[in-house]
């Protein structure tokens, strides 16, 4: 099965019979970044709140470099945003010792400057709270009662927190395998990072898929590592009990899976079996390769819980979804539990 196939991993709600079209136009997929804070209003950096369409984040960052006469290291952004979408995100430009350009010259058919504010710091990668989405699915076909039932279940209990297909590209996993096997040497740091990230994400997804398959992705087993909602703080369990299950139901905590790397896993007992016996044996070369690359053991929630999920059925053949996801969550993995979508 292709590494980009949505059927590589188990579904929490079973595979939907409904279908629809995603991104018939860029305006059907709107993403607004939520950093959780705004710039101070003074400082050597200019923070730009930009809206873009049909252009990716790196291309827009390069335009900012040229306009401001600075290097790539002087431009910051929190995360990559889709090309084929309408996205709003913050960029920072270090203008220390330089005159500020006329940012209006950046505007065109695919870019709008919504705000320019001074700040003291560069925006760092990954430094965001989450993203807000407005997604329109067109060409809707299938049982609307079933779709509504799925929407209610997703709103109440979330979805498996898989890494989306964007993480794997066209052949990142194959390149990772060749790199770990010593068949190729990857000197480009960016490409090497992509391959390491893809392999690490696939190991996580496989652990999650096993737990979706046996119904424990949102229920604790002995030795699980739990993560507090809205943070990266974790703690290890002995035996699961009613208090833990109640907190899981209330979405106060979430079961976690491994982001593979050096060091001992915090999991033990039954939970560790998923990672050691089932995964380490199958992906031994990848696990060793990630450890040798210097990555450290980390944890990621097995559950992705959308907030403020709302939906409207429009004109009988389309569905509009509005929701917020925490940083690291993929809208596409939410959609796969609802519909089979064609991009």
Secondary structure, 3 states (H helix, E strand, C coil): CCCCCHHHCCCCCCCCCCEEEECCCHHHEEEEEECCCCCCCCCCEEEEEEEEECCCHHHHHHHHHHHHCCCHHHEEECCCCCCCCEEEEEEEEECCCCCCCCHHHHCCCCEEEEEEEEECCCCCCCCCCEEEEEEEEEEEECCHHHHHHHHHHHHHHCEECCCCHHHCCCCHHHHHHHHHCCCCCCCCHHHHHHHHHHHHHHHHHHHHHHHHHCCCCCCCCCCCEEEECCCCCEEECCCCCHHHHHHHHCCCEEEEEEECCECCCCCCHHHHHHHHHHHHCCCHHHHHHHHHCCCECEEEECEECCEEEEEEEECCCEEEEEEEEECCCCHHHHHCCCCEEEC
